[in-house]
Amino acid sequence: MEGSTTPLHIAMYPWFAFGHITPYLHLANKLAQKGHKISFFIPTKTQSKINHLNRSPHLLTFYPITVPHVDGLPSGAETTNDVPSSLIPLIMTAMDSTQNDIELLLLHLKPHLVFYDLVYWIPNLTRRLGLKSLHFSVVSAVSTAFSSAPAKYLSLKGRELSESDIMKPPPGFPDSSINLHLHEARGSLKRRDMKFGGDVVFCDRWFMSLTECDALGFKACRELDGPFVDYLETEFGKPLLLSGPLIPEPSISSLDPKWVDFLGGFKPGSVIYCAFGSEVILEKDQFQELLLGLELSGHPFLAALRPPSGADSLAIEEALPDGFEERVGGRGVVHGGWIQQPQILEHPSVGCSVTHCGSGTIFEILVNQCQIVMIPNCGDQILNARLMGNNLKVGVEVEKGEEDGLFTKESVCKAISTVMEQGNEVGKEVRSNRAKLRELLLSKDMESSYIDDFIHKLQALVLR
C-alpha cells in the first residue's frame, strides 16, 4: 500500500463549524487515498452538505450524530453556521452532550486513533478505551504558539489580566514582528474568559484540548511555520505532526456560467475578489466602507459577503451605500449567497483576493496567482495576517485604527493599490515573495511527502 505498511483506522470528530469540518475532510481524503480507513462523525443534517466532498467513499464513512437540543438554541441548529455568534457557545454545549453517543460509536468501531479539536473530553475517553488521541488543529501554528503555549497560559492563569498582557507574545516566542494591536487584545481578552459550552471557559477548554492528548497535529508546513512548530513542540513536550497544507483536490464542478460571463469580461489579473467566509458578519458601516474601498480602487470586483448586522439576508442590496450600484455599473458585483470560491480564485481574470485570513482560505489563495490583501476579523485570522504580512511578506494588511479597529475606504484602496500597481516597491517585494511561496507549495511531491511522514508518525504513535 502506498506510503504505509499498516492500514490505520482513524475516527474524526471536529468542532461543529464548517471552517473545522472542511479541513478535517480534506485530511480524511488524503489519508484515505493512502489506503487508511476513516470514520467521520458529523451532525445528521450537515452530512448532506459535505457528501459531495467525499473522494474515497470505499474508505471514508460518515457517521451521523444527533445533536441534542439545548435550551436557547433554535430548533434544528447543528453548526455555528446555523446560529448568530452569541449562541455559538450553546452549539458547544450540545456537542459536549454527545459524549455517550461517541463512546458507544468508538466501542463499536474500535479505531486506532481519534482526531478532535475542541471536545477536550476525548482524551479521557480514549484512554479508558485503550485508544490514542490526537488534537488536530486547523488553527494555525503561529496563532496557537502566540496565544495558547503553556508559557503564556500558565503565566496568566488566575491573574487579573490587562490588554498589555494579551498583546505580548509568550517568553521564547520566535518572532518579535508578530503582535496584537490594542483593539485586537480587547477582543481576545473578552473571548478568552467567556463560557464556551456549559461552565467551561474558552481558554481553559482550548488548553485542556492541547495538553491532554497523546500527540498534536497541525494543518501546517515547515516552509511557512517552522519556528512556531519547533516552539510548540518544545512547549508541549509531545509528538507534533504536520499534515502539510492540505490543498483541496481540484473541483469536479465547473464555475457557474454567470460568473464565467462576468469574470470573462475583464483583462487577466484585473479583478478583485473579496470574501470573508461563511461566518464573518461586518457592521453596516464597515460593510459599506469596504465596498467603497473596492469602488475607489478603480478595479472591477466581485464581493461575496454576508449581509451586515441587522440587514435582511434576502436583500443585501438594501445595505449597499447610496448610489453604489449606479456608480460601479457592470464592473462591480456584491453577492450575498454561497459562491464557488476555489473556482473563482483559479480564474485568470482574478488578480487580487481581499480576505479575512481564515486558515483554509489562505492556502486556497496561496496556490493560485492572485495577490493577497488582508482584513482579519478575529481569533487566529489576526495572527495569520501578521505571519503573511510581517514575517513572510507575501501580502498586505489593511490599516485599522489602533483604538477602534476600524478601517476606511482609503486604507482598503491603499492596500489594494500596493499589491496591484507595478510601480510600488513594497508591492514588488510582496509579489516576488508571493510567487516563490506558490512555487514551493506546488512543487512536486511536497504535499505527498508531508502526508507520508504524518502517517509514519501516526503508526509510531499507535505502537507506543
VOLOTI-79042 format. One line per field, with one value per residue (C-alpha): residue number from 1; residue in one letter; x, y, z. Coordinates in nm, 3 decimals, padded with zeros to 5 digits. Layout:
! residues N
nr: (NUM, ...)
rest: (a, ...)
X: (X, ...)
Y: (Y, ...)
Z: (Z, ...)
END
This chain:
! residues 464
nr: (1, 2, 3, 4, 5, 6, 7, 8, 9, 10, 11, 12, 13, 14, 15, 16, 17, 18, 19, 20, 21, 22, 23, 24, 25, 26, 27, 28, 29, 30, 31, 32, 33, 34, 35, 36, 37, 38, 39, 40, 41, 42, 43, 44, 45, 46, 47, 48, 49, 50, 51, 52, 53, 54, 55, 56, 57, 58, 59, 60, 61, 62, 63, 64, 65, 66, 67, 68, 69, 70, 71, 72, 73, 74, 75, 76, 77, 78, 79, 80, 81, 82, 83, 84, 85, 86, 87, 88, 89, 90, 91, 92, 93, 94, 95, 96, 97, 98, 99, 100, 101, 102, 103, 104, 105, 106, 107, 108, 109, 110, 111, 112, 113, 114, 115, 116, 117, 118, 119, 120, 121, 122, 123, 124, 125, 126, 127, 128, 129, 130, 131, 132, 133, 134, 135, 136, 137, 138, 139, 140, 141, 142, 143, 144, 145, 146, 147, 148, 149, 150, 151, 152, 153, 154, 155, 156, 157, 158, 159, 160, 161, 162, 163, 164, 165, 166, 167, 168, 169, 170, 171, 172, 173, 174, 175, 176, 177, 178, 179, 180, 181, 182, 183, 184, 185, 186, 187, 188, 189, 190, 191, 192, 193, 194, 195, 196, 197, 198, 199, 200, 201, 202, 203, 204, 205, 206, 207, 208, 209, 210, 211, 212, 213, 214, 215, 216, 217, 218, 219, 220, 221, 222, 223, 224, 225, 226, 227, 228, 229, 230, 231, 232, 233, 234, 235, 236, 237, 238, 239, 240, 241, 242, 243, 244, 245, 246, 247, 248, 249, 250, 251, 252, 253, 254, 255, 256, 257, 258, 259, 260, 261, 262, 263, 264, 265, 266, 267, 268, 269, 270, 271, 272, 273, 274, 275, 276, 277, 278, 279, 280, 281, 282, 283, 284, 285, 286, 287, 288, 289, 290, 291, 292, 293, 294, 295, 296, 297, 298, 299, 300, 301, 302, 303, 304, 305, 306, 307, 308, 309, 310, 311, 312, 313, 314, 315, 316, 317, 318, 319, 320, 321, 322, 323, 324, 325, 326, 327, 328, 329, 330, 331, 332, 333, 334, 335, 336, 337, 338, 339, 340, 341, 342, 343, 344, 345, 346, 347, 348, 349, 350, 351, 352, 353, 354, 355, 356, 357, 358, 359, 360, 361, 362, 363, 364, 365, 366, 367, 368, 369, 370, 371, 372, 373, 374, 375, 376, 377, 378, 379, 380, 381, 382, 383, 384, 385, 386, 387, 388, 389, 390, 391, 392, 393, 394, 395, 396, 397, 398, 399, 400, 401, 402, 403, 404, 405, 406, 407, 408, 409, 410, 411, 412, 413, 414, 415, 416, 417, 418, 419, 420, 421, 422, 423, 424, 425, 426, 427, 428, 429, 430, 431, 432, 433, 434, 435, 436, 437, 438, 439, 440, 441, 442, 443, 444, 445, 446, 447, 448, 449, 450, 451, 452, 453, 454, 455, 456, 457, 458, 459, 460, 461, 462, 463, 464)
rest: (m, e, g, s, t, t, p, l, h, i, a, m, y, p, w, f, a, f, g, h, i, t, p, y, l, h, l, a, n, k, l, a, q, k, g, h, k, i, s, f, f, i, p, t, k, t, q, s, k, i, n, h, l, n, r, s, p, h, l, l, t, f, y, p, i, t, v, p, h, v, d, g, l, p, s, g, a, e, t, t, n, d, v, p, s, s, l, i, p, l, i, m, t, a, m, d, s, t, q, n, d, i, e, l, l, l, l, h, l, k, p, h, l, v, f, y, d, l, v, y, w, i, p, n, l, t, r, r, l, g, l, k, s, l, h, f, s, v, v, s, a, v, s, t, a, f, s, s, a, p, a, k, y, l, s, l, k, g, r, e, l, s, e, s, d, i, m, k, p, p, p, g, f, p, d, s, s, i, n, l, h, l, h, e, a, r, g, s, l, k, r, r, d, m, k, f, g, g, d, v, v, f, c, d, r, w, f, m, s, l, t, e, c, d, a, l, g, f, k, a, c, r, e, l, d, g, p, f, v, d, y, l, e, t, e, f, g, k, p, l, l, l, s, g, p, l, i, p, e, p, s, i, s, s, l, d, p, k, w, v, d, f, l, g, g, f, k, p, g, s, v, i, y, c, a, f, g, s, e, v, i, l, e, k, d, q, f, q, e, l, l, l, g, l, e, l, s, g, h, p, f, l, a, a, l, r, p, p, s, g, a, d, s, l, a, i, e, e, a, l, p, d, g, f, e, e, r, v, g, g, r, g, v, v, h, g, g, w, i, q, q, p, q, i, l, e, h, p, s, v, g, c, s, v, t, h, c, g, s, g, t, i, f, e, i, l, v, n, q, c, q, i, v, m, i, p, n, c, g, d, q, i, l, n, a, r, l, m, g, n, n, l, k, v, g, v, e, v, e, k, g, e, e, d, g, l, f, t, k, e, s, v, c, k, a, i, s, t, v, m, e, q, g, n, e, v, g, k, e, v, r, s, n, r, a, k, l, r, e, l, l, l, s, k, d, m, e, s, s, y, i, d, d, f, i, h, k, l, q, a, l, v, l, r)
X: (00.000, 00.134, 00.313, 00.234, 00.276, -00.006, -00.351, -00.488, -00.846, -00.898, -01.211, -01.257, -01.477, -01.416, -01.586, -01.927, -01.812, -01.753, -01.414, -01.313, -01.520, -01.392, -01.015, -01.074, -01.247, -00.958, -00.722, -00.957, -00.948, -00.567, -00.536, -00.798, -00.612, -00.314, -00.530, -00.641, -00.994, -01.171, -01.486, -01.608, -01.859, -02.084, -02.420, -02.707, -02.839, -02.494, -02.383, -02.584, -02.386, -02.049, -02.129, -02.003, -01.656, -01.605, -01.348, -01.295, -01.636, -01.496, -01.271, -01.426, -01.757, -01.980, -02.149, -02.438, -02.454, -02.786, -02.723, -02.913, -03.149, -03.014, -03.235, -03.179, -03.077, -03.315, -03.478, -03.261, -02.943, -02.635, -02.335, -02.207, -02.338, -02.694, -02.685, -02.576, -02.238, -02.399, -02.538, -02.221, -02.132, -02.461, -02.351, -02.051, -02.282, -02.478, -02.159, -02.042, -02.374, -02.290, -02.023, -02.222, -02.307, -01.941, -01.833, -02.079, -01.955, -01.592, -01.671, -01.838, -01.584, -01.261, -01.041, -00.671, -00.689, -00.939, -00.875, -01.055, -01.008, -01.250, -01.408, -01.148, -01.301, -01.194, -00.851, -01.011, -01.249, -00.984, -00.757, -01.040, -01.099, -00.730, -00.717, -00.487, -00.600, -00.461, -00.559, -00.560, -00.564, -00.692, -00.599, -00.256, 00.067, 00.160, -00.171, -00.151, 00.211, 00.125, -00.197, -00.201, 00.154, 00.196, 00.446, 00.166, -00.136, 00.025, 00.178, -00.163, -00.376, -00.554, -00.444, -00.645, -00.545, -00.496, -00.478, -00.099, -00.079, -00.261, -00.071, 00.268, 00.393, 00.495, 00.856, 01.071, 00.826, 01.036, 00.927, 00.907, 00.737, 00.417, 00.194, -00.159, -00.295, -00.486, -00.834, -00.745, -00.623, -00.954, -01.148, -00.913, -00.946, -01.325, -01.325, -01.063, -01.284, -01.625, -01.809, -01.786, -02.004, -02.152, -01.932, -01.602, -01.414, -01.289, -00.917, -00.935, -01.117, -00.859, -00.563, -00.704, -00.766, -00.400, -00.243, -00.448, -00.393, -00.126, 00.002, -00.058, -00.130, -00.138, -00.251, 00.087, 00.420, 00.773, 00.825, 00.569, 00.551, 00.889, 00.997, 00.648, 00.626, 00.962, 00.845, 00.519, 00.696, 00.929, 00.648, 00.405, 00.668, 00.480, 00.493, 00.388, 00.273, 00.234, -00.017, 00.118, -00.108, -00.395, -00.462, -00.811, -00.843, -00.937, -01.311, -01.505, -01.776, -01.733, -01.779, -02.136, -02.190, -02.293, -01.951, -01.777, -01.952, -01.879, -01.512, -01.456, -01.539, -01.218, -00.844, -00.631, -00.526, -00.751, -01.045, -01.056, -01.231, -01.340, -01.477, -01.481, -01.605, -01.937, -01.933, -01.782, -02.057, -01.947, -02.123, -02.309, -02.066, -01.764, -01.952, -02.016, -01.663, -01.523, -01.739, -01.649, -01.281, -01.330, -01.505, -01.229, -00.962, -01.096, -01.068, -01.355, -01.459, -01.671, -01.756, -01.907, -02.013, -02.277, -02.525, -02.415, -02.558, -02.926, -02.971, -03.229, -03.034, -03.257, -03.193, -02.824, -02.890, -03.063, -02.732, -02.531, -02.402, -02.623, -02.581, -02.327, -02.490, -02.529, -02.167, -02.000, -02.226, -02.120, -01.771, -01.875, -02.099, -02.195, -02.322, -02.480, -02.506, -02.284, -02.018, -01.767, -01.456, -01.192, -01.305, -01.319, -00.967, -00.845, -00.996, -00.726, -00.910, -00.878, -00.565, -00.626, -00.810, -00.928, -00.964, -01.037, -00.735, -00.911, -00.662, -00.841, -00.884, -00.518, -00.396, -00.662, -00.528, -00.158, -00.177, -00.336, -00.193, -00.380, -00.224, -00.337, -00.495, -00.585, -00.858, -00.854, -01.165, -01.092, -00.910, -00.638, -00.717, -00.521, -00.203, -00.235, -00.235, 00.073, 00.256, 00.168, 00.231, 00.512, 00.706, 00.667, 00.582, 00.352, 00.053, -00.050, -00.275, -00.531, -00.452, -00.702, -00.737, -00.531, -00.806, -01.127, -01.007, -01.192, -01.068, -01.156, -01.227, -00.892, -00.699, -00.872, -00.788, -00.427, -00.363, -00.514, -00.304, 00.011, -00.021, -00.178, 00.017, 00.351, 00.546, 00.519, 00.842, 00.662, 00.424, 00.716, 00.872, 00.536, 00.461, 00.808, 00.779, 00.426, 00.536, 00.822, 00.592, 00.336, 00.604, 00.721, 00.371, 00.302, 00.641, 00.634, 00.571, 00.571, 00.225, 00.257, 00.581, 00.407, 00.118, 00.356, 00.552, 00.227, 00.112, 00.451, 00.433, 00.072, 00.176, 00.460, 00.213, -00.024, 00.260, 00.380)
Y: (00.000, 00.345, 00.533, 00.280, -00.074, -00.096, 00.043, 00.265, 00.322, 00.683, 00.840, 01.217, 01.445, 01.811, 02.112, 02.176, 02.463, 02.439, 02.606, 02.299, 02.028, 02.106, 02.084, 01.766, 01.627, 01.732, 01.544, 01.244, 01.230, 01.250, 00.967, 00.753, 00.793, 00.632, 00.333, 00.423, 00.388, 00.699, 00.714, 01.074, 01.184, 01.460, 01.618, 01.442, 01.720, 01.865, 01.541, 01.620, 01.945, 01.769, 01.434, 01.570, 01.626, 01.256, 01.145, 00.794, 00.653, 00.299, 00.403, 00.726, 00.671, 00.936, 00.852, 01.091, 01.235, 01.356, 01.696, 01.710, 02.001, 02.270, 02.540, 02.862, 02.701, 02.728, 02.400, 02.205, 02.410, 02.190, 02.405, 02.757, 02.849, 02.792, 03.049, 03.407, 03.443, 03.498, 03.141, 02.963, 02.860, 02.665, 02.467, 02.365, 02.266, 02.048, 01.889, 01.812, 01.637, 01.377, 01.212, 00.893, 00.852, 00.896, 00.639, 00.384, 00.451, 00.410, 00.086, -00.043, 00.084, 00.027, 00.276, 00.310, 00.686, 00.967, 01.314, 01.604, 01.971, 02.141, 01.838, 01.831, 01.518, 01.292, 01.203, 01.082, 00.871, 00.723, 00.636, 00.437, 00.256, 00.187, 00.419, 00.706, 01.068, 01.343, 01.706, 01.806, 02.184, 02.382, 02.690, 02.795, 02.706, 03.074, 03.156, 02.860, 02.944, 03.310, 03.259, 02.912, 02.797, 02.679, 02.962, 03.213, 03.024, 02.929, 03.272, 03.439, 03.179, 03.316, 03.675, 03.989, 04.049, 04.368, 04.428, 04.458, 04.103, 03.973, 04.187, 04.044, 03.713, 03.444, 03.402, 03.245, 03.319, 03.313, 03.631, 03.978, 04.122, 03.932, 04.101, 04.217, 04.570, 04.721, 04.667, 04.304, 04.240, 04.370, 04.125, 03.839, 03.915, 03.903, 03.569, 03.419, 03.444, 03.368, 03.049, 02.819, 02.513, 02.470, 02.627, 02.576, 02.896, 02.911, 02.944, 02.650, 02.433, 02.509, 02.449, 02.118, 02.010, 02.074, 01.924, 01.609, 01.437, 01.181, 01.396, 01.727, 01.766, 02.084, 02.180, 02.338, 02.302, 02.390, 02.618, 02.860, 02.766, 02.611, 02.830, 02.820, 02.442, 02.399, 02.632, 02.438, 02.102, 02.228, 02.393, 02.099, 01.824, 01.573, 01.447, 01.710, 01.602, 01.823, 01.737, 01.988, 02.250, 02.008, 02.169, 02.053, 01.829, 02.018, 02.070, 01.840, 02.104, 02.391, 02.757, 02.889, 03.042, 03.378, 03.414, 03.285, 03.559, 03.831, 03.747, 03.680, 04.042, 04.172, 04.155, 03.882, 03.973, 04.279, 04.166, 04.191, 03.902, 03.989, 03.725, 03.685, 03.328, 03.194, 03.333, 03.683, 03.944, 04.307, 04.602, 04.804, 05.098, 04.870, 04.671, 04.992, 05.124, 04.802, 04.831, 05.198, 05.098, 04.844, 05.110, 05.364, 05.121, 05.157, 04.782, 04.550, 04.342, 04.055, 04.077, 03.766, 03.885, 03.802, 04.086, 04.318, 04.306, 04.387, 04.360, 04.139, 03.833, 03.806, 04.163, 04.252, 04.534, 04.728, 04.751, 04.895, 05.256, 05.520, 05.533, 05.248, 05.026, 05.313, 05.422, 05.080, 04.977, 04.646, 04.643, 04.551, 04.278, 04.219, 03.867, 03.763, 03.386, 03.082, 03.106, 02.871, 03.020, 02.769, 02.801, 03.181, 03.203, 02.989, 03.221, 03.410, 03.743, 03.743, 03.937, 04.012, 03.848, 04.057, 03.807, 03.769, 03.534, 03.217, 02.929, 02.735, 03.035, 03.139, 02.816, 02.834, 03.178, 03.089, 02.812, 03.048, 03.352, 03.638, 03.882, 03.898, 04.188, 04.103, 04.232, 03.990, 03.987, 03.787, 03.490, 03.318, 03.529, 03.812, 03.609, 03.456, 03.808, 03.905, 03.592, 03.661, 04.036, 04.087, 03.760, 03.608, 03.939, 03.774, 04.005, 04.348, 04.408, 04.689, 04.954, 04.995, 05.238, 05.122, 05.201, 05.132, 04.869, 05.037, 05.053, 05.320, 05.311, 05.487, 05.219, 04.942, 05.114, 05.180, 04.811, 04.700, 04.955, 04.838, 04.479, 04.555, 04.854, 04.770, 05.082, 05.021, 04.892, 04.728, 04.562, 04.445, 04.265, 04.116, 03.988, 03.832, 03.659, 03.551, 03.387, 03.199, 03.065, 02.949, 02.766, 02.598, 02.489, 02.343, 02.175, 01.810, 01.564, 01.829, 01.751, 01.376, 01.372, 01.555, 01.307, 01.009, 01.146, 01.223, 00.862, 00.720, 00.917, 00.808, 00.445, 00.501, 00.665, 00.366, 00.128, 00.327)
Z: (00.000, -00.099, 00.180, 00.451, 00.577, 00.832, 00.743, 01.017, 01.125, 01.232, 01.380, 01.339, 01.548, 01.454, 01.613, 01.458, 01.234, 00.860, 00.899, 01.102, 00.933, 00.583, 00.653, 00.855, 00.550, 00.324, 00.558, 00.565, 00.184, 00.175, 00.431, 00.257, -00.072, 00.103, 00.199, 00.552, 00.688, 00.819, 01.034, 01.025, 01.293, 01.162, 01.263, 01.087, 00.859, 00.798, 00.632, 00.317, 00.278, 00.266, 00.098, -00.235, -00.084, -00.007, -00.267, -00.121, -00.020, -00.003, 00.289, 00.423, 00.602, 00.760, 01.089, 01.160, 01.512, 01.651, 01.809, 02.141, 02.197, 02.427, 02.576, 02.385, 02.055, 01.758, 01.663, 01.422, 01.480, 01.438, 01.347, 01.410, 01.065, 01.190, 01.472, 01.547, 01.717, 02.058, 02.050, 01.938, 02.298, 02.307, 01.999, 02.211, 02.497, 02.255, 02.123, 02.477, 02.534, 02.267, 02.483, 02.549, 02.181, 02.084, 02.342, 02.200, 01.847, 01.949, 02.132, 01.816, 01.559, 01.758, 01.566, 01.638, 01.690, 01.740, 01.592, 01.763, 01.844, 02.089, 02.258, 02.535, 02.693, 02.405, 02.558, 02.884, 02.682, 02.454, 02.747, 02.907, 02.578, 02.508, 02.205, 02.111, 02.072, 01.850, 01.878, 01.510, 01.491, 01.196, 01.395, 01.268, 01.446, 01.480, 01.650, 01.889, 01.973, 02.043, 02.237, 02.393, 02.466, 02.827, 02.885, 02.825, 02.960, 03.292, 03.347, 03.301, 03.481, 03.788, 03.728, 03.661, 03.301, 03.103, 02.730, 02.751, 02.895, 02.588, 02.335, 02.433, 02.293, 02.543, 02.660, 02.389, 02.107, 01.789, 01.606, 01.759, 01.447, 01.529, 01.785, 01.860, 01.839, 02.129, 01.981, 01.898, 02.253, 02.389, 02.172, 02.262, 02.633, 02.607, 02.418, 02.647, 02.955, 02.806, 02.898, 02.597, 02.650, 02.998, 03.264, 03.082, 02.999, 02.640, 02.717, 02.962, 02.709, 02.441, 02.672, 02.800, 02.442, 02.363, 02.674, 02.740, 02.402, 02.309, 02.021, 01.847, 01.476, 01.272, 00.925, 00.865, 00.688, 00.798, 00.499, 00.650, 01.016, 01.104, 01.400, 01.555, 01.516, 01.693, 01.972, 02.019, 02.026, 02.300, 02.495, 02.494, 02.512, 02.299, 01.938, 01.685, 01.339, 01.032, 00.760, 00.510, 00.350, 00.266, -00.070, -00.179, -00.482, -00.800, -00.814, -01.041, -01.092, -01.337, -01.248, -01.266, -01.615, -01.467, -01.301, -01.614, -01.812, -01.553, -01.499, -01.867, -01.947, -01.787, -01.853, -01.689, -01.336, -01.312, -01.094, -00.714, -00.540, -00.186, 00.053, 00.431, 00.474, 00.590, 00.945, 00.935, 00.955, 00.941, 01.100, 00.838, 00.843, 00.787, 00.521, 00.331, 00.386, 00.240, -00.072, -00.112, -00.091, -00.369, -00.576, -00.506, -00.630, -00.985, -01.046, -01.137, -00.837, -00.712, -00.340, -00.178, 00.166, 00.422, 00.474, 00.755, 01.106, 01.103, 00.725, 00.561, 00.448, 00.141, 00.027, 00.053, -00.196, 00.084, 00.272, -00.018, 00.003, -00.154, -00.531, -00.525, -00.787, -01.032, -00.990, -01.025, -01.312, -01.465, -01.312, -00.958, -00.813, -00.449, -00.386, -00.056, -00.102, -00.136, -00.404, -00.572, -00.417, -00.537, -00.900, -00.878, -00.734, -01.024, -01.288, -01.483, -01.453, -01.072, -00.972, -00.603, -00.314, -00.020, 00.262, 00.634, 00.659, 00.770, 00.767, 00.493, 00.268, 00.300, 00.141, -00.133, -00.225, -00.193, -00.454, -00.706, -00.886, -00.717, -00.471, -00.107, 00.083, 00.442, 00.674, 00.969, 01.184, 01.498, 01.653, 01.455, 01.147, 01.313, 01.370, 01.022, 00.878, 01.081, 00.960, 00.595, 00.613, 00.866, 00.862, 00.514, 00.340, 00.085, 00.134, 00.265, 00.563, 00.557, 00.817, 01.102, 01.389, 01.688, 01.938, 01.746, 01.497, 01.209, 00.852, 00.595, 00.225, 00.176, 00.371, 00.173, -00.157, -00.047, 00.033, -00.299, -00.491, -00.312, -00.436, -00.776, -00.909, -01.073, -00.968, -00.592, -00.428, -00.135, -00.379, -00.592, -00.292, -00.191, -00.541, -00.568, -00.229, -00.315, -00.642, -00.471, -00.199, -00.452, -00.647, -00.326, -00.221, -00.564, -00.601, -00.697, -00.414, -00.140, -00.008, -00.058, 00.143, 00.430, 00.431, 00.421, 00.717, 00.901, 00.853, 00.958, 01.285, 01.343, 01.312, 01.559, 01.797, 01.780, 01.861, 02.163)
END
